[in-house]
Amino acid sequence: MKTNEQMVNIIYPELSYKLMGVMFKVHRRLGNSYQEKYYQRAIEIEFSKEKIPYKREVLVKLDYENESIGRYFLDFVAEDKIALEIKTVPFMNKEYLNQVLAYLNATNLKLGIVVNFRTNRLTYKRLVNPRVKI
């Protein structure tokens, strides 16, 4: 159980815990051997059941000097607050974490969560964008 001081330091604590509850439920039900798209579909079902407002495959444009140089898609954004990136890889490496930090910078979101469904026990990492104040 978290203390009040720990809860104060967690960004969007209620939403974060709700999202992670969904992630653990999906992992518990499906296990760790499916493709990413199936976890995404199951997460959408659970978000709807839990009445968690979300957007899926959110377009993020990358600009340089006011010129578009590319685009990519975030798996989910929950309540326009938390970026959620789903992975199905043997282990999470720094590349995936850096990817989510780049997404946070481009979208001006404060918090991102990377979740890996491929491991025996669900693994995840919370990433805070230091450039955004809430």
C-alpha positions as CSV (number, residue, x, y, z in Angstrom):
1,M,0.0,0.0,0.0
2,K,1.3,3.5,-0.9
3,T,1.6,6.2,1.7
4,N,0.0,9.5,1.3
5,E,3.4,11.1,0.5
6,Q,4.1,8.5,-2.2
7,M,0.6,9.1,-3.7
8,V,1.2,12.9,-3.9
9,N,4.4,12.3,-5.9
10,I,2.6,10.0,-8.5
11,I,1.3,11.8,-11.5
12,Y,-2.4,11.1,-12.2
13,P,-2.5,8.4,-9.5
14,E,-6.2,7.3,-9.8
15,L,-6.0,7.1,-13.6
16,S,-2.6,5.4,-13.6
17,Y,-3.8,2.7,-11.2
18,K,-7.0,2.2,-13.2
19,L,-5.0,1.8,-16.4
20,M,-2.6,-0.7,-14.8
21,G,-5.5,-2.7,-13.5
22,V,-6.7,-3.1,-17.1
23,M,-3.2,-4.1,-18.2
24,F,-2.9,-6.7,-15.5
25,K,-6.3,-8.1,-16.2
26,V,-5.6,-8.4,-20.0
27,H,-2.3,-10.1,-19.3
28,R,-3.8,-12.4,-16.8
29,R,-6.5,-13.5,-19.3
30,L,-4.5,-13.6,-22.5
31,G,-1.0,-14.6,-21.2
32,N,2.1,-13.6,-23.0
33,S,2.2,-15.1,-26.5
34,Y,0.0,-13.0,-28.8
35,Q,0.7,-10.2,-31.2
36,E,0.4,-6.6,-30.1
37,K,-2.8,-6.0,-32.0
38,Y,-4.7,-8.6,-29.9
39,Y,-3.7,-7.0,-26.6
40,Q,-4.7,-3.6,-28.0
41,R,-8.2,-4.9,-28.9
42,A,-8.6,-6.5,-25.5
43,I,-7.5,-3.2,-23.8
44,E,-10.1,-1.3,-25.8
45,I,-12.8,-3.7,-24.6
46,E,-11.7,-3.2,-21.0
47,F,-11.4,0.6,-21.4
48,S,-15.0,0.6,-22.6
49,K,-16.2,-1.6,-19.7
50,E,-14.4,0.6,-17.2
51,K,-15.6,3.8,-18.9
52,I,-12.1,5.1,-19.4
53,P,-12.1,7.8,-22.1
54,Y,-9.3,7.0,-24.6
55,K,-8.1,7.6,-28.1
56,R,-6.4,4.8,-30.1
57,E,-3.6,5.2,-32.7
58,V,-3.3,8.9,-32.0
59,L,-1.5,10.7,-34.9
60,V,1.6,12.6,-33.7
61,K,3.3,14.9,-36.2
62,L,6.9,15.6,-36.0
63,D,8.0,19.0,-37.0
64,Y,11.4,20.6,-37.4
65,E,11.8,24.4,-38.0
66,N,8.0,24.5,-38.7
67,E,8.3,21.9,-41.4
68,S,6.8,18.4,-41.1
69,I,9.4,15.7,-41.1
70,G,7.3,12.8,-40.2
71,R,4.6,11.2,-38.2
72,Y,3.9,8.3,-35.9
73,F,1.1,6.8,-33.9
74,L,0.7,6.4,-30.2
75,D,-1.1,3.2,-29.3
76,F,-3.5,5.0,-26.8
77,V,-4.0,8.2,-25.0
78,A,-6.2,7.9,-21.9
79,E,-8.3,10.9,-20.8
80,D,-6.0,13.2,-22.9
81,K,-3.4,12.8,-20.1
82,I,-1.5,9.6,-20.3
83,A,0.3,8.1,-23.3
84,L,0.1,4.3,-23.3
85,E,2.4,2.3,-25.5
86,I,2.0,-1.4,-25.9
87,K,4.9,-3.8,-26.7
88,T,5.2,-7.5,-27.2
89,V,9.0,-8.0,-27.0
90,P,11.3,-10.4,-25.1
91,F,12.5,-7.5,-23.0
92,M,12.2,-3.7,-22.9
93,N,15.3,-1.8,-23.9
94,K,16.2,1.8,-23.7
95,E,15.1,2.3,-27.3
96,Y,11.4,1.8,-26.4
97,L,11.7,4.1,-23.4
98,N,13.3,6.8,-25.5
99,Q,10.5,6.4,-28.1
100,V,7.9,7.1,-25.5
101,L,9.8,10.1,-24.2
102,A,9.9,11.5,-27.7
103,Y,6.1,10.9,-28.0
104,L,5.6,12.8,-24.7
105,N,7.6,15.7,-26.0
106,A,5.8,15.9,-29.3
107,T,2.4,15.6,-27.7
108,N,3.1,17.8,-24.7
109,L,1.8,15.1,-22.4
110,K,3.3,14.7,-18.9
111,L,3.1,10.9,-18.4
112,G,3.7,7.9,-20.5
113,I,3.5,4.2,-19.6
114,V,5.2,1.5,-21.7
115,V,3.7,-2.0,-21.1
116,N,5.2,-5.2,-22.3
117,F,2.9,-8.2,-22.6
118,R,5.5,-10.7,-23.8
119,T,7.1,-11.4,-20.4
120,N,5.8,-14.1,-18.0
121,R,4.9,-11.3,-15.6
122,L,3.6,-8.1,-17.0
123,T,6.4,-5.5,-17.2
124,Y,5.9,-1.8,-17.4
125,K,7.7,1.5,-17.0
126,R,6.2,4.9,-16.1
127,L,8.0,7.8,-17.9
128,V,7.6,11.5,-16.9
129,N,8.1,14.3,-19.3
130,P,10.2,16.9,-17.4
131,R,9.3,19.6,-19.9
132,V,5.6,19.6,-19.0
133,K,4.3,21.1,-15.8
134,I,0.9,20.1,-14.5
